[in-house]
Amino acid sequence: MINNTTYRLYGRTKGRKKNKDNYSFLKIKLINIDHTKYNILDIGSGFGESTIKIAKKDKNKIVISCEKYIDGLNSLFKKAQREQLDNIYIYQGNVHQMIDEYCSKNSLSEVWILYPDPWPKKKHFKRRLIDKYFFDKIKTYLKYGATINIASDSKSYISHILRTIYEVKADFLWVNQSKSEWEYDSEILPETKYYKKALENGLKPFYVKLKKL
Ligand SMILES: C[S@@+](CC[C@H](N)C(=O)[O-])C[C@H]1O[C@@H](n2cnc3c(N)ncnc32)[C@H](O)[C@@H]1O
């Protein structure tokens, strides 16, 4: 059952500065995700560096950017216009709501979750996006062989993610199990704001690639 708390989100929706930009992109809504296409979902896309990089790589693939932070989406919208990318769709809000309202079963080919909010305090762990509930939900929307790409610089969140991967091992294969493969390599993976922050803070991001069985 869907109620007002189902799609509750924590953290910022808008920046502190008054922004004079108009948010015309908000009118861009997903009509329906065409399951015959190669659809990539970028969850919590922040300022959009990842969405842009992925969309530029192959313009025949659709990238759906899902983010609640309006200033970040505004920045993504401007970059997409500048680069003349028309394979990007934007959804402002909670990814759970987007999936429930717009995704059809077996429609997603790739999912990216880069540096999800770590919620480091124990009392806030339940706010974390990635858990067994998330995997159980998203698996029905993934095509066979679809990948989920996750990166984090939070030791506690990484442990939590690894425990969860173990819980869902009947449905997902952990592809990159060797040390050299799980290091976040900036040559191929997007250099997002939070990736750069991690490096500034001397942290080593961890990258996980899963494949739906
Ligand atoms: C720490 S930031 C990382 C942003 C970006 N991926 C990066 O690497 O710079 C996490 C982002 O996820 C967004 N977010 C968190 N939970 C979300 C949800 N359930 N649905 C959509 N976006 C979400 C937040 O608004 C925030 O911008």
PDBQT file of the ligand as one rigid body, heavy atoms in Angstrom, charges set to zero:
ROOT
HETATM    1  C1  LIG A 301      26.043  11.623  -1.573  1.00  0.00    +0.000 C 
HETATM    2  S1  LIG A 301      25.112  12.148  -2.923  1.00  0.00    +0.000 S 
HETATM    3  C2  LIG A 301      26.003  11.464  -4.316  1.00  0.00    +0.000 C 
HETATM    4  C3  LIG A 301      25.700  12.185  -5.617  1.00  0.00    +0.000 C 
HETATM    5  C4  LIG A 301      26.450  11.671  -6.858  1.00  0.00    +0.000 C 
HETATM    6  N1  LIG A 301      26.062  10.320  -7.185  1.00  0.00    +0.000 N 
HETATM    7  C5  LIG A 301      27.940  11.779  -6.681  1.00  0.00    +0.000 C 
HETATM    8  O1  LIG A 301      28.620  10.733  -6.687  1.00  0.00    +0.000 OA
HETATM    9  O2  LIG A 301      28.443  12.913  -6.584  1.00  0.00    +0.000 OA
HETATM   10  C6  LIG A 301      23.672  11.099  -2.862  1.00  0.00    +0.000 C 
HETATM   11  C7  LIG A 301      22.518  11.647  -3.673  1.00  0.00    +0.000 C 
HETATM   12  O3  LIG A 301      21.449  10.690  -3.680  1.00  0.00    +0.000 OA
HETATM   13  C8  LIG A 301      20.219  11.390  -3.641  1.00  0.00    +0.000 C 
HETATM   14  N2  LIG A 301      19.228  10.430  -3.113  1.00  0.00    +0.000 N 
HETATM   15  C9  LIG A 301      19.253   9.829  -1.918  1.00  0.00    +0.000 A 
HETATM   16  N3  LIG A 301      18.228   8.969  -1.775  1.00  0.00    +0.000 NA
HETATM   17  C10 LIG A 301      17.537   9.031  -2.950  1.00  0.00    +0.000 A 
HETATM   18  C11 LIG A 301      16.362   8.377  -3.419  1.00  0.00    +0.000 A 
HETATM   19  N4  LIG A 301      15.702   7.490  -2.648  1.00  0.00    +0.000 N 
HETATM   20  N5  LIG A 301      15.909   8.676  -4.658  1.00  0.00    +0.000 NA
HETATM   21  C12 LIG A 301      16.581   9.569  -5.428  1.00  0.00    +0.000 A 
HETATM   22  N6  LIG A 301      17.703  10.225  -5.047  1.00  0.00    +0.000 NA
HETATM   23  C13 LIG A 301      18.166   9.955  -3.821  1.00  0.00    +0.000 A 
HETATM   24  C14 LIG A 301      20.488  12.576  -2.732  1.00  0.00    +0.000 C 
HETATM   25  O4  LIG A 301      19.601  13.636  -2.994  1.00  0.00    +0.000 OA
HETATM   26  C15 LIG A 301      21.928  12.929  -3.101  1.00  0.00    +0.000 C 
HETATM   27  O5  LIG A 301      21.999  13.925  -4.089  1.00  0.00    +0.000 OA
ENDROOT
TORSDOF 0
